[in-house]
Amino acid sequence: MAREQLQNLTEAMYYILLTLTEPRHGYAIIQEVEKISQGSFVVGPGTLYRLLARFEKEKIIKLYADDGRRKSYLITEKGYKMLRAEYRRLKQLVENSKDILE
């Protein structure tokens, strides 16, 4: 995955990485995304597992545990850096919009 593709994270990417600040398996990630977003965003299994594979390949997340039935993942330092950068970018967008929209 080219670095350019990860300059700005999609909503799904952002929420998935946010949930992986603690080890979680697929179904737990889906549940946590819905909880964090207060039900405004739901990630489907296809999207989730495609992104997990991409993130793992790019060392954005790592396999934390594999009990043979399910795999748990955890964000890496590289993933934290991306998540923090995206948070700052989104925060700046909101800050820049305040005078116009409020």
Contacts in CASP RR format, 6 or more apart in sequence:
PFRMAT RR
TARGET T0000
AUTHOR 0000-0000-0000
METHOD contacts of the structure
MODEL  1
MAREQLQNLTEAMYYILLTLTEPRHGYAIIQEVEKISQGSFVVGPGTLYR
LLARFEKEKIIKLYADDGRRKSYLITEKGYKMLRAEYRRLKQLVENSKDI
LE
1 54 0 8 1.000
1 57 0 8 1.000
1 58 0 8 1.000
6 13 0 8 1.000
6 58 0 8 1.000
6 60 0 8 1.000
6 82 0 8 1.000
8 86 0 8 1.000
8 89 0 8 1.000
9 17 0 8 1.000
9 82 0 8 1.000
9 83 0 8 1.000
9 86 0 8 1.000
11 41 0 8 1.000
12 41 0 8 1.000
12 43 0 8 1.000
12 47 0 8 1.000
12 48 0 8 1.000
12 51 0 8 1.000
13 51 0 8 1.000
13 55 0 8 1.000
14 83 0 8 1.000
14 86 0 8 1.000
15 33 0 8 1.000
15 36 0 8 1.000
15 37 0 8 1.000
15 41 0 8 1.000
15 43 0 8 1.000
16 29 0 8 1.000
16 33 0 8 1.000
16 43 0 8 1.000
16 48 0 8 1.000
16 51 0 8 1.000
16 52 0 8 1.000
16 55 0 8 1.000
17 55 0 8 1.000
17 60 0 8 1.000
17 61 0 8 1.000
17 75 0 8 1.000
17 79 0 8 1.000
17 82 0 8 1.000
17 83 0 8 1.000
18 33 0 8 1.000
18 36 0 8 1.000
18 83 0 8 1.000
19 28 0 8 1.000
19 29 0 8 1.000
19 32 0 8 1.000
19 33 0 8 1.000
19 36 0 8 1.000
20 29 0 8 1.000
20 61 0 8 1.000
20 73 0 8 1.000
20 74 0 8 1.000
20 75 0 8 1.000
21 75 0 8 1.000
21 80 0 8 1.000
22 74 0 8 1.000
23 64 0 8 1.000
23 65 0 8 1.000
23 72 0 8 1.000
23 73 0 8 1.000
23 74 0 8 1.000
24 32 0 8 1.000
24 72 0 8 1.000
24 73 0 8 1.000
25 70 0 8 1.000
25 71 0 8 1.000
25 72 0 8 1.000
25 73 0 8 1.000
26 45 0 8 1.000
26 48 0 8 1.000
26 49 0 8 1.000
26 52 0 8 1.000
26 70 0 8 1.000
26 71 0 8 1.000
26 73 0 8 1.000
27 70 0 8 1.000
28 72 0 8 1.000
29 43 0 8 1.000
29 48 0 8 1.000
29 73 0 8 1.000
30 42 0 8 1.000
30 43 0 8 1.000
30 44 0 8 1.000
30 45 0 8 1.000
30 48 0 8 1.000
33 41 0 8 1.000
33 42 0 8 1.000
33 43 0 8 1.000
34 41 0 8 1.000
34 42 0 8 1.000
52 61 0 8 1.000
52 73 0 8 1.000
54 60 0 8 1.000
55 61 0 8 1.000
55 73 0 8 1.000
55 79 0 8 1.000
56 62 0 8 1.000
56 63 0 8 1.000
56 73 0 8 1.000
58 78 0 8 1.000
59 76 0 8 1.000
59 78 0 8 1.000
60 75 0 8 1.000
60 76 0 8 1.000
60 78 0 8 1.000
60 79 0 8 1.000
60 82 0 8 1.000
61 73 0 8 1.000
61 74 0 8 1.000
61 75 0 8 1.000
61 76 0 8 1.000
61 79 0 8 1.000
62 73 0 8 1.000
62 74 0 8 1.000
62 76 0 8 1.000
63 71 0 8 1.000
63 72 0 8 1.000
63 73 0 8 1.000
64 71 0 8 1.000
64 72 0 8 1.000
64 73 0 8 1.000
64 74 0 8 1.000
65 71 0 8 1.000
65 72 0 8 1.000
66 72 0 8 1.000
75 83 0 8 1.000
END
